[in-house]
Amino acid sequence: MSRWFKFHQGTHSDQKFRAVARKSGQPIPVVLAIWVALLEEASANEGDVSGFDHETVSVAFDLETLQVVSVTDAMKQKQPDPMIIDDRIANWEKRQYIGDHSTERVRKHREKKAQKSAASFDETLNETFQKQIETGVTVPDTDSDTETERKNPLTPKGGRVIAPTVPKVSRGTNPDEPDWFKQFWDVYPRRVGVGGARSQFTNEIMFKGAKPEQMVAAARAYARLVDDEKIASRFIPMPQKWLSDQRYLDPELQVATAKPIDTTKFQRWHESLAMIIGDAAVAAWFADAEMDLSGEGPHELQASTRFKATHISNNFSRPLKELFGKDLKITVNETGKHHDQAQEKAAG
């Protein structure tokens, strides 16, 4: 028998759904659809949504399971008023019409869940004892419940499979894993809405297959474009919008790269420069250059020939000065000077 539940007027324009959409990185229509599915689940179980099946809902709405998980997680984490508290829709009893015997139904529902959990435990215990009888070997119980859950994140609880949480882009806590979003945020020319931007950055990687290093390089190229063309801040898209529109794929923002270059011998400053102009350019023009970074400045870049010094000055002054300061000097080292002098004598 189907049941009715109250659906409040003005839900489509309620700002809390916009907040959930920004936190989860999902469109508002997707958030509202998942909210309706949650209300249906709650209506059938007196406000309890512990049995909400993320996978079934994702199939019903033609979504990825992780999209559904990200929305429900955002509803649980919404501050200051979470929408889901302890696997129950917040203020369900206050917002819905409750029948005269609702308390009894809730009690029976919880007893049924407890019985299922106990039956599952008994079945597992009987299988363990049977195995011991058949093999004569006592199976040690070395893991605590917490350890078992950590090793097996899909461990059933009460007959229900726990959906995996949304993987996160590194925030720099692992020294071996670059914090790609921080790199993106540091170079994007309009730093507004960090929460929504971080969620969208993660979504581009998870659901659209974007490469984080490509988004960072494109954002850096876009920042140079904004600076060159003197684009006013009000015309620069919000970072979340820029990412969701996949502007990082714009042809004019792609950094041209040649065949793979062996960078194992690159110095630290080479690596920093390669992040801006690419490995191929660094290998061609800076591989045998020397950089004096001692002291506070001005720093000096010594090219191996006068030709290279001129080319570097004409084509790479801007990224060099961004990295090493406006007072950077570009000169020719002693070996290069002797080389140029010898060529001039031979030509004369």
N, C-alpha and C positions, 0 to 999 in steps of 0.2 A: 504494500500500500504506500503510495507516494505521500509526502508530507509537504506542508507549506512552511516558509520562513519569511521573516520581514526583510525586505531589501530597501534601504533608506533612500528617499528622494535626494538628489544632488550628489550621489556617490560618484558619478562620472567627473565632477568638478572638484571633488574633495582634495585639498592640497596634500593630504598625507599619502595619497597614491602617487602624486608627482614626486614626493620625497623618496618613496620606495623605488620608483622608476629610476631616479638618479643614482641611488645607492647601489641598486642591482645592475644598472646599465641596460635595463630592458625597456622597451616601449611601453607607454601607459596602457594601450589596449591589451597587451600581454599581461600586465599586472592586474588589470580589472578582470580578465578572464580567469586567471588563477585564483583571485579573491572569490569569485562566484563558485568555483569548484570547492574551495575551502569552506564556504558557507553551506554548501550542500552536504559536505562531509560532517560538519558540525551539527547540522539540523538532524542528521540521522543518528547522532550520538550525543545529544544534549550538550553541544559545545566542544566536545572532545575531537581533536583532529590528529591524534597520535597514529591513527591508521591511514592517514592521507598518503596515497600512492603516487609519488612523483612521476614514475615511469608511465603509469596508465594515463595520467593527466597530460603528460607530454605527447603521447600518441593521439589523444583526443583533440588536442589543439595544434597538432603538427609542429611541435617544438622539440628542442633538444632537452633531455632530462636535466642537464645542468642549468638550463635557463629557468626551469621550474624551481630547482633547488636554490638558485641565487635569489629569486623573488621571495620565497618563504623565509630564507635566512635574513633578508633585509627587513621583512616584517617583524621577525623576532628581535632584531637588533635596533629597530627604530626607537629613537629617543626624542623626548622624554617618555613617550607613551607607546610601548611595544604593542603590536596588533595581535601577537600570539604569545601567550605566557604559559609555560609549563604544558605545552601541547594542547592548549585550550584557546579558543577565540576570546580575546579580552572583553570583559563585560558582557558575555553572551546572555546571562540570565537577565541583565538589566535591559538589553536591547531587544530581546525576543519574547514572544508570548510563551510562557511556560505552563504546561498542563498541570492539573491538580496532583498528578502522581509522578511528576518529573523526578523528584528525589528518589523514589523507589526505582524508577527506570535507570537512573544513573548508578544506583547501588548494584542493581542486577548486571548492568553493563560491565562494571568494574570487577564484579565477582566472576563473570564469564571470562574476562581477560586473565584474571589470576588463575583460574582453572586451566586455561589453555597453556599458560606459562608453566604451571606445575606439571601438567601432563607431558609437556615437551621435555622438562628436566628429568622426570621419571623415566621416560623412554631412553634418553641418553644414558642415564645411570644404569638401566637394565642392560643396554648394549655393552657398556664397559664391564659390568660383572660377568656377562656371558662370555666376553672375550677372555677375561681372566680365567674362567673355568675351563675354556677350550684349550688355551695355550699354557696355562699354569704360570703365566707371567703377570706380575702386578704392574699395572700401568701407573707410573708416577704422575702426580698432579703437581707440577712445578711452577705453573703460571698462575698468577692471581687473575681475578676477573679483569682488572684494568689492563694487565699485560696482554691477556688474550684479545681484548678489544683493540689494543693498539696494533697487534700483529695481524689481526683479522678484522679490518674495518667494516666488513659486511656481515659480522656475527649477528644471527637472528636474535631479536629481543621480543619476547611475547609473540613469536610466530611471524614477525615482520622484519623484512630486510631493511637495514638502515641505508639510505641513499648516500653516496659519497659527497663530501663537501666540495665546493668549487675550488680548484687549484688556484693559487695566487702567484702573481708575478713577483719575483724576488724583490725584497725591499732593502737588499744590501746586508742582511744579517749573515749570509754565507760569503766569506771572503773570496771564495772561488767562483761565485756566481754574480755577474754584474747586475746592478740595480738599474734595469733598463728604463723603468718609468721615471726615476729621478733624473736620468740623463735627458729623457724627453722633456720633462718639466723644466729643467734648467735652461734649455735652449729655445723652447717655444716662445714666441714674441708676446703672447698675452696670457699671463699666468693667473687665471680666474677659474674657480670651481674645481679644486684639486680632487675632491671625492668622486665626482662624476667622471672626471678625466681618467682617474686611476681605474675605475670600473670599466670604462669604455676601452682603455688600453688593454686590459686583460681580456675583454670580450673579443677584440680584434684578433688576438692571438689564438684564443680558444675556438671561436666559432667561424672565423674567416681565414684562418691560416696565415695571418700576417706575421712577418719576421720583425721582432722588436728592434734589431739593429737597423732595419730599413726605415722604420717609423722615426727613429732617432735621427738618422742621416737626412731624411726628408724634412723633418722639423727644423734642423739646422740650416738646410738650404732655403727653406721658406723664410726663416728669420733674416737671412742675408738678402733675400728678395724684398722683404718688407722694408729693410733698412735702405737698400739701393733705390727703391721707388718711393721712399718717404710715405708709406701707407699709414694713414691715421689709425689710432688704436680702435676707434669705433667701427672700422671696416674690417678688422681682423677677427675671424671666427673664434668663438669660444673653443678651447682645446677639445672638449668632448664632441662638439659638432664637427670640428675639423677631422677628428678620428672616425666618427661614425659615417661621415661622407667619403671616407677612404681617400682623403686628399693627399695622403702620403704616396699614392700611386700616380699623381699628376706627372706627366712626362718632364716638365720643366724642373721638377724637384729631384729627379733621379741623378745620382752621382755616377758618372761613367766609370766603369772598372774594366781593366784589361784582363788578360789571362792571370791565373793565380800567381802571386809573387811570394817568394820565400822570405818571410819576415823574421825568421829566427835570429838573425843577426842585427835586427833593428835595435836602436837604442831607445830609451824611454821617450825622449822628445820626438823621435821618429814616429813612435806609436801614437802619440797625441796628435801629431800633424796628419797622420794617415786617416784618423777618424774624420777629418774635415775634407781633405783633398783626394783621399784614396791611396791604396798601397802602390799602385802603378806609378803615380806621379812622384811619390816619395822615393821609390826605387830608382826612377830615372834621373831625378835632379838633386836628391839629397843624400844618396847612399854614401858618398865619399865626402860629404860636407862635415865641417866641425862646428860645434855650438859651444860657446863659452857662456855658461849659466852661473858662473861664480859671482858672488856678491849680489847686491840688490839691483844692479843695472847701471847704465844701459848694457844689455846683452849684445853679443856679437855673433853673427853667423858667417863663417868663412867658407866660401865655395872653392871648388878645386880648380876652376878656370874662370877667366873673366867673362867668357860667354855664358857660363852657367850663372854667375853672379848677376849678370844683366837680365837673363831670362827669369830668374827667381824674383828679382826686384820688380820686373814688369808684370809678372803673373801671379805671384804668391805673397806679395807684401801684406795684403789684408789679413789672410788667415794667420800669417806669422806674427803680426802685431797683435792680433787677438789673443794668441797664446803666450807671447813672450814680452809684450809691452810695446807702447808706441815708439819708444826710443831705440828699437832694435836697429843695429847696424848690419849691413850686408856688404862683406868685403871678400877679397881673394886671399887664400892662405899663401905662405911663402913658396910652397911647392908649385902652386898654380902660377904665381908670378914668374918664377924661373921658367916654367913651361911656356908661358905666353911670350916672354922675352926671347926664348930660343926660336919660337915660331916666327917672330917678327924679324930676327936676324936671317933666318933661312929664306924668308920671303924677300928680304931686301937684297 
